[in-house]
Amino acid sequence: MNRKFTAKSLGIFLMFAYLVSYVTRINFGAVIIEMVTDLGTSKTALSVAVTGSFITYGIGQIVSGWLGDKVQPKALVLTGLLSTTLMNLLIPFCPNPFFMTVVWCVNGFAQALMWPPIVKIMANFLSGEDYDKASSIVIYGGTFGTILVYLVCPIIISLSSWHMVFVFSAVCGIIMSIIWKKLCPIVNLNKKVEQKEKANIFKIILSPLLIFIMLCIVFQGALRDGITTWMPSYMAETYDLGNTIAILTSVVLPVFTLIFVKLANYIYEKIFRNLLLSAGVFFGAGSVCAILLFMFSNSSPIVSIALSALLTGTMNGVNFLLICIMPKYFKFTGCVSLISGILNFCTYIGSAISTFGIAFLTENLGWKPTIFIWFAVVFMGTVFCLVFTPRWKKFVKHYS
């Protein structure tokens, strides 16, 4: 362990970096409803920028994952922080959605330079329960970042305009870049990895088990980020709320994330000790929330907010299990950063599909049919996780 950090302090330090990555990434989606009103464009036109950023973020995860095992993670994350700061500063000067899409796609790739190196740092310095403990702390960065964005955005819009949201985010990026450069520990990239046997990493990745796990990750990414992005629009269009109030309702979503991430960690460690079974339970709970949201989608804004929060909370629980905890089981390959990048790539394939897809579906079919599709997706995730639980148990036993 690096002499400057304990497992807890390393987790807290990385959490703040992850928090800033969220502030500089989800801000576009948070203010998109205000941008639609101000610019006079459609949701679909502006959603292309967010969708494009999810695609470049996902592709960048694989590139970043590969680099994270070969290039100093500290340098990769710093490059990502500085690049995303610049992209946030450019957005207010973009004259139309096309230029916004180009800039935000670059931002997506810049953001991808952060998560796999962060996982590499944790895997290098921590193992076992220390790794799990740090992971559960780091993931809160996304939650706190989301809360910060959805609290600050309505205030900034009320006092100024959506343009200043990106300036605020850039300032956060500059501050974190300075702190990161000063405090981030150096990873020993030549550290030998103890292997039970010579592992064929591509054979493992292309196995039916991993393919179906990656599909489940696509599903949770689609629900988690799709609902978070379009929640303000759902509330504004269904219950005739103003833009700033509608944006503010999204603060509830990450609050539930805190609860469900903690719950996911407890259920996994204390009850099931099996990642896929634990993920299946959370997908199942999400299925119940989705069908109830479908049934009561027009009844009350409080009911809709509560059920949406529960649904995204369960998906964040799945995300914690399959994105944060799962990579440690591949430490034997010596490619934990690459595995982390591939798994997170799947998350943002789902995010990209849902961000554009929800805009398209709601403009053509309305919200109720769209919500039923959410139910179908999360139910498939339940089935896949439970069916492949025995195979995961055998995989862990074989490589542990």
C-alpha positions in Angstrom: 0.0 0.0 0.0 1.3 3.5 -0.9 2.5 5.2 2.3 0.3 8.2 1.8 -3.0 6.2 1.7 -5.1 3.7 3.6 -7.8 1.8 1.8 -10.4 4.4 3.1 -8.4 7.5 2.2 -7.5 6.1 -1.2 -11.2 5.4 -1.8 -12.2 8.9 -0.7 -9.5 10.5 -2.9 -10.6 8.5 -6.0 -14.2 9.3 -5.2 -13.6 13.0 -5.6 -12.0 12.4 -9.0 -15.0 10.2 -10.0 -17.3 12.9 -8.7 -15.8 15.6 -11.0 -15.9 13.2 -13.9 -19.7 13.0 -13.4 -20.1 16.8 -13.0 -18.3 17.4 -16.3 -20.2 14.6 -18.1 -23.9 14.4 -17.1 -24.4 18.2 -17.0 -25.4 18.2 -20.7 -28.2 15.7 -20.0 -29.2 17.7 -16.9 -29.9 20.9 -18.8 -31.0 19.4 -22.1 -34.7 20.3 -21.4 -33.7 24.0 -20.9 -31.5 23.9 -24.0 -34.5 22.6 -26.0 -36.6 25.5 -24.9 -33.8 28.1 -25.3 -32.5 26.9 -28.7 -35.9 26.0 -30.1 -34.7 22.5 -31.2 -36.2 19.0 -30.6 -35.2 16.6 -27.9 -34.1 14.2 -30.6 -31.7 16.7 -32.2 -30.0 17.5 -28.9 -30.0 14.0 -27.7 -27.6 13.1 -30.5 -24.8 14.9 -28.6 -25.4 12.9 -25.5 -25.8 9.7 -27.5 -22.6 10.4 -29.4 -20.7 11.0 -26.1 -21.9 7.7 -24.7 -20.7 5.9 -27.8 -17.2 7.6 -27.7 -17.1 7.0 -24.0 -17.9 3.4 -24.5 -15.3 2.9 -27.2 -12.8 4.9 -25.2 -13.3 2.5 -22.3 -11.7 -0.2 -24.2 -8.8 2.0 -25.4 -8.4 3.4 -21.9 -8.6 -0.1 -20.4 -5.8 -1.3 -22.7 -3.7 1.8 -22.0 -4.3 1.5 -18.3 -2.3 -1.7 -18.1 0.6 -0.2 -20.0 0.7 3.6 -19.3 0.8 5.3 -15.9 -2.8 5.7 -14.7 -2.0 9.0 -13.1 -1.1 10.5 -16.5 -4.2 9.0 -18.2 -6.7 10.5 -15.6 -4.9 13.9 -15.7 -5.2 13.9 -19.5 -8.9 13.1 -19.2 -9.6 15.8 -16.6 -7.8 18.5 -18.6 -9.5 17.5 -21.8 -13.0 17.4 -20.4 -12.4 20.8 -18.8 -11.7 22.2 -22.2 -14.7 20.6 -23.8 -17.0 22.0 -21.2 -15.6 25.5 -21.8 -16.3 25.1 -25.5 -20.0 24.0 -25.4 -21.4 27.6 -24.6 -19.7 28.8 -27.8 -21.2 26.2 -30.1 -23.6 27.8 -32.5 -25.8 24.7 -33.2 -26.5 21.1 -32.2 -24.0 19.8 -34.8 -21.0 21.5 -33.2 -22.3 20.6 -29.8 -22.3 16.9 -30.9 -18.7 17.1 -32.1 -17.5 18.7 -28.9 -19.4 16.4 -26.6 -18.2 13.3 -28.5 -14.7 14.4 -27.8 -15.7 14.9 -24.2 -17.0 11.3 -24.1 -13.6 10.0 -25.1 -11.8 12.2 -22.6 -14.1 10.9 -19.9 -13.2 7.4 -20.8 -9.6 8.0 -19.7 -10.6 8.0 -16.1 -12.5 4.9 -14.9 -10.3 2.0 -16.0 -7.1 3.7 -14.6 -9.0 4.3 -11.3 -9.7 0.6 -11.2 -6.1 -0.1 -12.0 -5.0 2.1 -9.1 -7.3 0.3 -6.7 -6.3 -3.2 -7.9 -2.6 -2.3 -7.7 -2.7 -1.1 -4.1 -5.6 -3.1 -2.6 -7.0 -6.6 -2.6 -9.8 -8.6 -1.1 -12.1 -6.7 1.3 -9.9 -3.5 1.0 -10.6 -3.4 -2.7 -14.4 -3.9 -2.1 -14.3 -1.2 0.6 -12.6 1.3 -1.6 -14.9 0.5 -4.5 -18.0 1.1 -2.4 -16.6 4.5 -1.5 -15.5 5.5 -5.1 -18.9 4.7 -6.6 -20.4 7.3 -4.3 -18.6 9.9 -6.4 -21.0 9.3 -9.2 -23.9 9.7 -6.8 -22.6 12.9 -5.1 -21.7 14.2 -8.5 -25.2 13.6 -9.8 -26.8 15.3 -6.8 -24.5 18.2 -7.1 -25.3 18.7 -10.8 -29.1 18.4 -10.3 -29.0 20.8 -7.3 -26.7 23.4 -8.9 -28.2 23.4 -12.4 -31.6 24.9 -11.5 -29.9 27.5 -9.4 -27.5 28.5 -12.2 -30.2 28.5 -14.8 -32.4 30.7 -12.5 -29.6 33.2 -11.9 -28.0 33.2 -15.3 -28.4 30.6 -18.1 -27.6 27.0 -19.0 -24.3 28.2 -20.5 -22.9 28.9 -17.1 -23.5 25.3 -16.0 -20.7 24.2 -18.3 -18.4 27.0 -17.0 -19.1 25.8 -13.4 -18.2 22.3 -14.4 -15.0 23.4 -16.1 -13.9 25.2 -12.9 -14.5 21.9 -11.0 -12.3 20.1 -13.6 -9.5 22.6 -13.2 -9.5 22.3 -9.4 -9.5 18.5 -9.5 -6.7 18.4 -12.1 -4.4 20.4 -9.7 -5.3 18.1 -6.8 -4.8 15.0 -8.8 -1.4 16.0 -10.1 -0.2 16.7 -6.6 -1.7 13.7 -4.7 -2.3 10.7 -7.0 0.0 7.8 -6.2 2.2 6.1 -8.8 1.3 2.6 -9.9 4.0 -0.1 -10.4 3.2 -1.3 -13.9 5.8 -4.0 -13.7 4.2 -5.6 -10.7 4.0 -9.4 -11.3 0.5 -10.9 -11.2 0.1 -14.3 -9.6 -1.7 -16.6 -12.0 -3.3 -20.0 -11.3 -2.7 -20.9 -15.0 -2.0 -19.2 -18.3 -5.2 -17.4 -19.1 -6.5 -16.7 -22.6 -8.1 -13.3 -22.0 -9.9 -13.3 -25.4 -11.3 -16.8 -24.8 -12.7 -15.6 -21.5 -14.2 -12.4 -22.9 -15.9 -14.3 -25.7 -17.3 -17.1 -23.5 -21.1 -17.4 -23.3 -20.9 -16.4 -19.6 -19.2 -13.1 -20.2 -21.3 -12.3 -23.3 -24.5 -12.6 -21.3 -23.0 -10.7 -18.4 -22.1 -7.9 -20.8 -25.7 -8.0 -22.2 -26.9 -7.5 -18.6 -24.6 -4.6 -18.2 -26.0 -3.1 -21.4 -29.5 -3.4 -19.9 -28.6 -1.7 -16.6 -26.8 1.1 -18.4 -29.8 1.7 -20.7 -32.2 2.0 -17.7 -29.9 3.8 -15.3 -28.7 6.6 -17.7 -31.7 6.7 -19.9 -34.1 7.4 -17.0 -31.7 9.9 -15.4 -31.3 11.8 -18.7 -35.0 12.0 -19.5 -36.6 12.2 -16.1 -37.0 16.0 -16.2 -38.7 15.7 -19.6 -41.0 12.9 -18.3 -42.0 15.0 -15.3 -42.4 18.2 -17.3 -44.5 16.6 -20.1 -46.6 14.3 -17.9 -47.4 16.7 -15.0 -46.9 20.1 -16.7 -44.0 21.2 -14.5 -41.6 24.0 -15.3 -38.1 23.2 -16.5 -36.3 24.2 -13.4 -38.7 22.3 -11.1 -38.5 19.2 -13.4 -34.7 19.2 -13.3 -34.8 19.5 -9.5 -37.0 16.4 -9.2 -34.0 14.4 -10.5 -32.1 15.0 -7.3 -34.1 12.2 -5.8 -32.6 9.6 -8.1 -29.0 9.7 -6.8 -30.2 9.8 -3.2 -31.7 6.3 -3.7 -28.4 5.3 -5.4 -26.6 5.7 -2.1 -29.0 3.4 -0.4 -29.0 0.7 -3.1 -25.2 0.6 -3.6 -24.8 0.1 0.2 -27.6 -2.6 0.0 -26.0 -4.3 -3.0 -22.7 -4.5 -1.2 -24.4 -5.9 1.9 -26.4 -8.5 0.0 -23.4 -9.6 -2.0 -21.0 -9.9 1.0 -23.3 -11.1 3.8 -26.0 -13.1 2.1 -25.4 -14.6 -1.4 -21.6 -14.2 -2.0 -22.4 -14.6 -5.7 -22.3 -11.5 -8.0 -24.7 -12.8 -10.6 -27.3 -14.0 -8.0 -27.1 -10.7 -6.2 -27.4 -8.8 -9.5 -30.4 -11.0 -10.5 -32.1 -10.0 -7.2 -31.7 -6.3 -8.0 -32.9 -6.8 -11.6 -35.9 -8.6 -10.2 -36.7 -5.7 -7.8 -36.2 -3.3 -10.8 -38.8 -5.3 -12.8 -41.4 -4.8 -10.0 -40.6 -1.1 -9.9 -40.9 -0.8 -13.7 -44.3 -2.5 -14.0 -45.7 -0.4 -11.2 -44.4 2.7 -12.9 -46.1 1.6 -16.1 -49.4 1.0 -14.2 -49.3 4.3 -12.3 -47.4 6.5 -14.7 -50.0 9.2 -14.8 -51.4 9.0 -11.3 -49.1 11.4 -9.3 -45.8 13.1 -9.6 -44.7 11.8 -6.2 -45.5 8.2 -7.2 -43.7 8.6 -10.5 -40.6 10.2 -8.9 -40.5 7.5 -6.2 -40.8 4.5 -8.6 -38.3 6.1 -11.0 -35.9 6.6 -8.1 -36.4 3.0 -7.0 -35.8 1.7 -10.5 -32.6 3.7 -11.1 -31.5 2.7 -7.6 -31.8 -1.0 -8.4 -29.9 -0.5 -11.6 -27.1 1.4 -9.8 -26.9 -1.6 -7.4 -26.4 -3.8 -10.5 -23.8 -1.4 -11.8 -21.9 -1.5 -8.5 -21.8 -5.3 -8.6 -20.9 -5.9 -12.3 -18.8 -2.8 -12.9 -17.0 -2.1 -9.6 -16.7 -5.5 -7.9 -16.5 -7.9 -10.9 -13.1 -6.7 -12.3 -11.2 -8.0 -9.3 -12.1 -11.6 -10.3 -10.0 -11.1 -13.4 -6.9 -10.0 -11.6 -5.3 -13.4 -12.5 -5.3 -12.3 -16.2 -3.0 -9.3 -15.5 -5.5 -7.2 -17.6 -7.8 -5.9 -14.9 -7.9 -2.4 -16.5 -8.8 -3.9 -19.9 -11.6 -6.0 -18.4 -12.9 -3.0 -16.5 -12.9 -1.0 -19.7 -14.8 -3.6 -21.7 -17.4 -4.0 -19.0 -17.9 -0.3 -18.7 -18.0 -0.1 -22.5 -21.1 -2.2 -22.3 -22.8 0.1 -19.8 -22.5 3.1 -22.2 -23.6 1.1 -25.2 -26.8 0.8 -23.3 -26.7 4.4 -22.3 -26.2 5.5 -25.9 -29.1 3.4 -27.2 -31.5 4.5 -24.5 -30.7 8.3 -24.6 -31.6 8.5 -28.3 -34.1 5.7 -28.1 -36.2 7.2 -25.3 -36.3 10.5 -27.1 -37.5 8.8 -30.3 -40.0 6.5 -28.6 -41.6 9.2 -26.5 -41.9 11.6 -29.4 -43.6 8.9 -31.5 -45.4 6.6 -29.0 -45.6 8.6 -25.7 -44.3 7.8 -22.3 -46.5 4.8 -21.3 -45.4 2.4 -24.1 -41.8 3.6 -23.4 -42.0 2.6 -19.8 -43.4 -0.8 -20.7 -40.2 -1.3 -22.8 -38.2 -0.4 -19.7 -40.0 -3.3 -17.9 -39.2 -5.7 -20.7 -35.5 -4.8 -20.6 -35.1 -5.1 -16.9 -37.0 -8.4 -16.8 -34.6 -9.9 -19.4 -31.7 -8.8 -17.2 -33.3 -10.7 -14.3 -33.6 -13.9 -16.4 -30.1 -13.8 -17.8 -28.5 -13.2 -14.3 -30.4 -16.0 -12.7 -29.8 -18.5 -15.5 -26.0 -17.9 -15.5 -25.6 -17.9 -11.7 -24.3 -21.5 -11.6 -21.8 -20.9 -14.4 -20.4 -17.8 -12.6 -20.0 -19.9 -9.4 -18.0 -22.5 -11.3 -15.9 -19.7 -13.0 -15.0 -18.1 -9.6 -14.1 -21.5 -8.1 -11.9 -22.4 -11.1 -9.9 -19.2 -11.1 -9.7 -18.4 -7.4 
